[in-house]
Amino acid sequence: MSLPVIVIGAGIGGLAAAVALAARGERVVVLERAATPGGKMRQLAIGDARIDGGPTVFTMRWVFDELFREAGTRLENHLQLQRVDILARHSWVQGGQLDLFADVARSAEAIAAFAGPADARGYRDFVARAQRTYQALEAPFIRAERPSPVSLVARAGLGGAAKLLATQPFASLWTAIGEHFKDPRLRQLFGRYATYVGSSPFMAPATLMLIAHVEQAGVWLVEGGMHRVAQALAGLAEDLGARLRYDAEVTEVLVEGGRVAGVRLKDGETLKARAVIVNADVSALAAGRLGPSVVQAVSAVPRAKRSLSAVTWAMHVSTTGFPLVRHNVFFSRDYAREFSELTKQMRLPTEPTVYVCAQDRGDDDAARAGAERLLILVNAPARGDFRPFEPAALAAVEAGAFAVLERCGLRVERDPAREIRTTPTEFDALFPATGGALYGQAVHGWQATFNRPASRTRLPGLYVAGGSAHPGAGVPMATLSGRLAAAAVLEGR
């Protein structure tokens, strides 16, 4: 019997790799140190309430449709999805509230009423530009093995190269947004796309505007929460013959004769393998968390280049005063100051922008009686492993965050017994050697997108998957990374 492919980590990238490999008849063993699948797609328990404590947005459905088809089934047989009409509701401390819709015409109408007809026209132009950017990058970059700038242009061809240059990869997202919107609140709204990959809109490239097109293509609610996606993929992998082992922590990747030979678990058990896929942040490899033999397999992410972390509060409490929908953003007054504090001063923001995911709501913003499930998030620097935040700093950002909510009209009836706070230090414990960075390396500057490692590492038989690998952070991108890793393993048979 042939040796199996071992996948370290049952995050979304590792699960996607396991499904893709098992669907091709490979023997697969997934080793996960936690008691459940999901990785960052975790679920927190507060009493009987189950709250998504990680990703909250499901987009790029085609990635999952393709994966399930590869496995001989359909997504609809495993997950129940509902498309939302309201992409997000936005509010500003200085005044104003705006919904973005899945329909461009409705959003343009809302923006015209909010900021005037010129910005409504700017929005239509921005959406069209975002679509062109996405179309220019999907085949030669998003779907492909990690390209270099030269290979990206070569893959795109002559006509495609012109389209790539038209995406303005050397301009910042903030600069590009300013070409479309005069109202500073709209610049904040669309600049926030950089935070989807843990980056600053003042330093991230203009190509990230493609996220606007991704959202227009569909934002979905998953019945049972986002953790259900991980459960569905884990179940599918097992149906295809993969073996999933939980509470199985890998401490070392074994190397013999210059290539991967297997793994050693914390309890001393060793397992042989013909290939190993590491679905963990690549920093864990470079820091020696999986043994000295694989330290040189990938490049370390310098602290200064880490993506953002977060402080989150999972809650099961009552709210009043603001008509919440599923996704809500409450903006600070000074975005430049906020991101200077986060990225240059490496401190928690004085007045943070606050994201609230109301997990018992969809498009319906009717008042709720009783407790509802919330995930509240503010961005934070990823310094949880070398300069943890003092209690006073955490208390200050908490006070600032809930003050922003109050100023925008949202009152949260807090109960310490009904909430769980997670800080960068705790995220670092969950995802070692990251400092709490949730998105791998920050996407700052045009070259950053080319710095994430490809599926193949420098060590034969060792592959990587997840949000710190190509093509990038986020649920669909991490899923694609798992599929790319599986394809690389199959090619190396």
PyMOL commands that set and color helices and strands:
alter all, ss='L'
color gray80, all
select helices_A, chain A and resi 12-23+61-70+75-77+104-115+117-142+149-166+173-178+184-197+206-216+227-239+282-286+292-297+303-305+335-343+391-407+416-418+424-430+448-450+475-491
alter helices_A, ss='H'
color red, helices_A
select strands_A, chain A and resi 5-8+28-31+43-46+49-52+81-83+86-92+97-101+220-222+243-245+250-256+259-265+270-272+275-278+309-320+327-331+354-358+372-380+411-413+419-422+462-464
alter strands_A, ss='S'
color yellow, strands_A
deselect
rebuild
show_as cartoon
